[in-house]
Amino acid sequence: MKAKIKGEARREMIVEGYANNEPLKDIAAKIGCSLASLKVSASQLGCTRTHKEAAAFRRGFYIPEHKRDDYYQLMVAGNYRARECALILGLLGSGSRSPQ
């Protein structure tokens, strides 16, 4: 959609997109604005993601509290990548992208 959406419809789409955990690029494309403009609007609406939520969203899987220390130990001391740590800890099935 190339037309810019203004006003209440824009605000509703931003809040809905954040609530549904849509990628920010997709939300920006829907309303016809830049990524920076979307982030400013979301901040003004008070619907931005916390740092923890944003990291989990980028990572693509959830780390339970009881495995969090092991995960970070593997990341730092073991020099493994995020996906490798998740596979070692059993957070992902082999080759799957969704949380189990």
N, C-alpha and C positions, 0 to 999 in steps of 0.2 A: 504494500500500500504506500503510494508515494505522496498522497495528500496529507498535509499537516492537520492534526486533530487538535482543537483548542478547547479550553474551558472545562466544564464538568466531566465531559466524556473522557478527556485526557487524564484527569485525576482518577477517575474510576478505573481506567485501563492500567494505570501505573500501580494502584493499590491491588487490583486483581492479579496482575502479573507477579508482584512481589509475594502475594499470599499463596499463589500456585507454584512458587519457586521456578518461574520461567527464567531462562537466561536473559541477562540485561540487553544483549544485542537484539533478541527477538522482540522484547517489549519496545525498544527504541524504534525498530523497524515498523512495528504496528502503528505507532503514533506519529511516525515521520519526523523524528528529531535525532540529534546526535546523542551519543552515549553520555557525554558530559552533561548535556542538558537534562537528560533523564535522571542522572544521579542527583543533580541539584533539585529538581522537582520532587524526587522521592524524599530527599532530606527535608525539604520544606513541609512535606506531607507527614513526615515522621514514620515512614514505613521502610527505612533502610535495614539491611541485614547487619547483625553484629559481626565482629571479626571472626568469632567462632563459627557462626552460621555460614559466613562467606567462605571460610576455609573448607568446611565440610561440603559445601556445594561444589566448589572447584575440585575437591578430591574425588567426589562421586560415590563415597560410601561412608557409613557411620562407624565410629569407633566407640565401643562401650567403655564406660568408666573403668571397669575392672581390667581392661586390656590397654588402657591409654598409656600407662607407664612403660609397659613392654614395647608398645608401638614406637614411642619416642626414643627409647633406648636403642632399638634396632635402627631407627633413622639416624641417630647421632653417632653412636659408637660402632654400629655395624655397617654404616655407609650404604644402606639399602634405600631403594626408591620407595615411594608411598605404596605403589601396587605390590611390590615384592614383600613389603612388611605385612600388608593385608593378607596376602596369600600364605605367608609363613604362620600368621596368627589365626588363620581360618576365617577371616572376615569376608573373603570373596571365594566363590567357587572358581574352578579353573576356567579362566577366560570370560567370566561374567562381569557385567558392569554394574549390576544392581546389588544393593545391600541384602544380606541374608538374615 
